Amino acid sequence: MLQNFPAVTYSPWQPSQNDSYFKSLPCASPGMVVYKKSQQRPYLLTLKFDRRYHATGPRRQATIFCTDRRHPQGRNSKKREAVQQNVDLPPVLPKKKKKPYPMPLKKIQQASRADKKLAEMGIEKKLEPPKNGLLVPDLIPVAYEVLDAWKLLIKGLAQLLHYVPVHACSECSEIHVAQSGHDIQDCLGTTNSSRRSFHSWVKGSINDVLIPIESYHMYDPFGTRIKHETRFNYDRIPAVVELCIQAGVDLPGYPSRRRTKPIRMIGKKVIDIGGLVEEHRPSVDTSSVIMDLDTHRSFERFAPPLESEVPRIAQETIDAYEKVKWGVTRLMKKYTVKACGYCSEVHVGPCGHNAKLCGEFKHQWRDGKHGWQDATVDEVFPPNYVWHVRDPKGTPLRSALKRFYGKAPAVVEVCMQAGAQIPHKYKPMMRLDIVLPESEESRLAV
């Protein structure tokens, strides 16, 4: 329903010399309205009035010129990013269900159809390094930085665990970084009903903080796949180390084939792999080479440092942790890493192995074979979130205040309690700005 507008003073608009576009518009004609938006051309809108709604007064007509007062956003304008105050805790994926694909299924199907179409036409697939077996020169220094940071991370954690106590549950995978274990009833172990879901705490180790994810080392990732019968012919090393080796790191005792000619493929079929080359058996003792790159017995290999050096070591350790995570993320954007959709098995290479070692959900239907899919960074370098403790020597955490507590990666929590500075990206998840109420007040909190 049209409403009666109050009387307005009519003042004709005179276009300037620069407004050449508006000179051609019939702006002086009554009943015409000109609208102009930022970064857009103006347009005309005709208003039609009904006579029966103007019986109380004389009809008035005018030309109205309207502009949009919104600030134009140019190419160099920065959008305001909302500062996150609190972040939800990471969800726990169910074990009786396959992990979600890191890439949408529709995109995977579209890429598969495109490869199939090219294969039917007999057109060779265009492969770029490292998909064609060649190295990426820009990522070789990154791989060396990741390997050096990985060594520093293991050494720093082993030294900090002499001062920072870590407790692990003997029935589940829960760990806690404090003077004593917490009282949160969330144990998922086999005998949790007899303990009313309380954890059974024991002394933790570096493998509880830095979860060891291992992978088979292959001389030629594009060569013969690992079978179940030949799985003992290959060494198991940390997946981060294997990723660095395939990215260009030359590690004594663990050789890798460096191709000079690219691989050729039609669809999923390899038509030219450059010939099969026998793997060069290492002539040196591999146990001494991998000792600094593995967490095995690292707590005994590194002596406790001086108490005055603990904050410095903690800061170097958390910097090394961030360097490893940054480098693994950058390497995985180019190099293919596969992970099982049901268990924690990881394989660095274009395709997974055929070892029948999966024992998770519906493994009988797959004859123990893994359900390979593209891996994520958290599967190769898991963060292992733990409850954040504001006062390690205070009272244990309680189940009544569970929703007020925050979480942080185990390495970050250990370094923080040792005196390191907390990176800003972890503060929203740690919920440092929430005031912990008393147990009686928690029911009244909104």
SVG drawing of the C-alpha trace seen along z (x, -y; Angstrom):
<svg xmlns="http://www.w3.org/2000/svg" viewBox="-9 -24 88 88">
<polyline fill="none" stroke="black" stroke-width="0.4" points="0.0,0.0 1.4,-3.4 1.7,-6.0 1.3,-9.8 4.7,-11.5 5.1,-14.9 5.7,-18.0 9.2,-18.5 11.0,-21.5 11.7,-21.0 15.2,-22.0 16.3,-20.9 19.7,-19.1 22.3,-20.7 24.9,-18.2 28.5,-19.3 30.9,-19.2 32.3,-15.9 28.9,-14.2 28.6,-13.8 26.7,-10.6 23.9,-12.2 23.4,-15.0 21.8,-12.5 19.4,-11.3 15.9,-12.8 16.4,-13.8 14.2,-16.9 11.1,-15.0 8.7,-14.5 8.2,-11.1 11.7,-9.9 14.2,-8.8 17.9,-8.2 19.8,-5.7 23.6,-5.4 25.6,-2.7 29.3,-2.7 31.3,-1.2 28.1,-0.8 26.3,-2.8 23.2,-4.7 19.8,-3.5 16.3,-5.0 13.2,-4.0 9.8,-5.3 7.4,-6.0 3.7,-5.7 1.3,-7.3 -2.4,-6.5 -4.7,-9.5 -6.9,-8.1 -4.0,-8.3 -3.5,-12.1 -7.0,-13.4 -5.8,-15.2 -3.4,-17.5 -2.1,-18.6 0.0,-16.2 3.7,-17.0 6.2,-15.6 9.9,-15.8 13.1,-14.2 15.1,-12.4 18.8,-11.7 20.0,-8.9 23.5,-7.5 24.9,-4.6 27.0,-5.8 28.8,-2.5 32.5,-2.6 33.9,-1.2 36.1,1.8 39.1,1.6 41.7,4.2 44.0,3.0 41.3,2.7 41.7,5.2 38.7,6.9 38.2,6.8 38.8,10.2 36.9,10.9 39.2,11.7 38.2,15.2 37.7,15.2 37.1,18.9 37.3,21.9 35.5,25.2 37.5,28.2 38.5,30.5 35.8,33.2 36.6,36.9 35.9,39.0 34.0,42.2 35.9,45.4 33.0,47.3 32.9,45.0 35.3,44.2 37.2,40.9 35.9,38.1 37.7,37.4 40.0,34.3 38.8,33.3 35.0,33.3 34.0,36.5 32.5,34.7 35.9,33.2 37.6,36.6 35.0,38.1 35.3,35.2 39.1,35.6 38.7,39.4 36.2,38.9 38.6,36.4 41.5,38.9 39.3,41.7 38.2,39.6 41.8,38.8 42.7,42.4 39.9,43.5 41.1,40.9 44.7,42.2 46.0,38.9 48.9,38.9 48.3,37.3 50.3,34.2 52.3,34.6 54.3,32.0 56.9,32.5 56.8,34.4 53.9,36.4 56.2,37.4 59.0,38.7 61.2,35.6 62.1,33.4 60.8,29.9 64.0,27.8 62.2,25.1 61.2,27.7 64.6,29.3 65.7,26.5 62.4,26.8 62.9,30.6 66.3,30.0 64.8,27.4 62.1,29.8 64.6,32.5 66.8,30.2 63.7,28.9 62.6,32.5 65.9,33.4 65.7,30.3 62.1,31.1 62.9,34.6 66.0,33.4 64.1,30.5 61.1,32.7 63.4,35.3 65.2,32.6 62.0,30.9 60.4,34.1 63.0,34.3 61.3,31.2 57.7,31.2 55.7,34.3 53.5,36.1 50.8,38.7 49.3,41.2 46.3,43.5 47.1,47.2 43.7,48.0 43.2,45.4 45.2,42.8 44.5,39.9 47.5,37.9 47.7,35.0 50.5,32.5 50.5,31.5 51.8,32.6 49.0,35.1 46.3,36.6 42.9,34.9 39.6,36.2 37.5,35.8 35.5,38.9 36.1,39.5 38.1,42.7 37.1,45.0 39.2,48.0 38.0,51.6 37.6,51.5 36.2,48.0 32.9,49.2 34.6,50.6 36.5,47.3 33.4,45.1 35.3,43.7 38.1,42.4 41.6,42.7 44.3,45.0 47.3,42.7 50.9,43.9 54.1,42.0 54.1,40.9 56.9,40.8 57.9,38.8 55.9,41.2 52.8,40.1 53.5,36.5 54.9,36.8 52.9,39.7 55.2,41.8 53.7,42.2 55.9,44.5 56.0,45.4 57.8,47.9 60.9,46.5 61.0,47.2 63.9,46.7 61.5,46.1 58.0,44.9 56.8,45.5 58.3,49.0 56.9,52.3 54.3,52.1 54.9,53.6 53.2,56.9 52.1,58.6 54.8,61.3 57.6,58.8 56.8,56.2 59.7,57.2 62.2,56.3 61.5,52.6 62.5,50.4 60.0,48.5 61.0,44.9 59.1,41.8 56.7,40.6 58.1,37.0 61.6,38.3 60.4,40.4 58.6,37.4 61.8,35.3 63.8,38.1 61.4,38.2 61.5,34.4 65.3,34.4 67.1,35.1 70.1,37.5 70.2,39.5 73.1,42.0 71.7,45.5 68.4,44.7 69.0,44.1 66.3,42.9 66.1,43.0 66.5,39.6 65.1,39.7 66.3,37.6 63.5,38.5 59.8,38.0 57.3,40.8 54.7,41.1 51.1,42.2 47.8,42.7 45.0,42.6 46.1,44.7 48.4,46.9 52.2,46.1 53.6,46.5 57.2,45.4 58.6,45.7 62.2,45.5 63.0,49.2 63.2,51.0 66.4,50.4 67.5,52.7 67.6,51.0 71.0,50.2 71.5,51.9 73.0,49.5 76.6,50.3 76.5,48.3 74.7,49.1 71.2,47.6 70.6,47.8 73.1,45.0 71.8,42.8 68.1,43.0 68.9,42.7 68.7,38.9 65.6,39.0 63.5,41.3 62.0,40.9 63.1,44.4 65.1,44.1 65.5,40.4 64.7,39.8 67.8,41.8 70.1,40.4 69.7,36.7 70.7,35.7 68.6,33.2 69.7,29.6 70.4,26.9 67.3,25.3 68.2,21.9 68.3,23.2 64.8,24.7 62.9,21.6 65.3,21.2 65.0,24.9 61.3,24.7 61.2,21.7 63.5,23.5 61.3,26.6 58.0,24.8 59.7,22.9 60.9,26.3 57.4,27.7 56.0,24.8 58.7,25.2 58.0,28.9 54.3,28.3 54.8,25.5 57.2,27.6 55.1,30.7 52.1,28.6 54.1,27.2 55.6,30.5 52.2,32.3 50.8,29.7 53.1,31.3 54.1,34.7 51.5,37.4 50.9,39.0 48.3,41.7 46.5,42.6 44.1,45.4 40.5,44.2 40.0,46.6 43.3,46.7 46.4,44.5 48.6,46.2 50.3,43.7 52.3,44.4 54.4,41.7 54.1,42.3 51.7,42.1 49.8,45.3 49.5,47.3 51.1,50.6 49.3,54.0 50.2,55.2 47.2,56.6 47.6,55.0 44.4,53.1 42.4,54.3 39.8,51.5 36.2,51.2 35.1,53.9 38.6,55.1 37.2,58.6 35.4,57.3 38.7,55.9 40.8,58.9 42.9,56.7 43.8,54.3 43.9,50.6 41.4,48.2 43.8,45.6 42.9,42.0 44.7,38.7 46.2,37.9 45.9,34.7 48.7,32.9 47.2,33.9 47.5,37.6 51.1,37.3 52.0,35.0 49.2,35.4 48.8,32.5 47.5,34.8 45.3,32.3 45.4,32.3 43.6,30.3 45.1,27.0 46.1,26.5 46.4,22.9 48.0,24.0 50.0,27.3 50.4,27.5 46.8,26.6 43.8,28.8 43.0,31.4 40.5,30.7 37.0,31.8 34.2,33.1 31.7,30.5 33.8,27.7 34.7,29.6 33.0,27.2 35.1,24.3 38.5,25.9 40.4,25.4 42.8,27.7 46.2,27.3 48.6,29.6 50.6,31.7 53.9,30.2 52.6,26.7 51.3,27.5 54.7,29.0 56.7,26.0 54.3,23.5 54.6,25.0 58.4,25.0 58.4,21.2 57.9,20.7 55.6,18.0 52.3,19.3 51.7,18.7 48.6,16.5 46.8,19.1 46.5,21.5 45.1,19.0 41.5,19.1 41.4,22.9 43.0,22.7 40.1,20.4 42.4,18.2 39.8,15.4 37.2,17.6 36.9,17.3 36.6,20.7 33.5,20.7 33.0,22.7 31.4,26.1 28.1,24.7 28.2,21.7 28.7,23.8 25.0,24.7 24.1,20.9 26.6,20.0 25.1,19.2"/>
</svg>
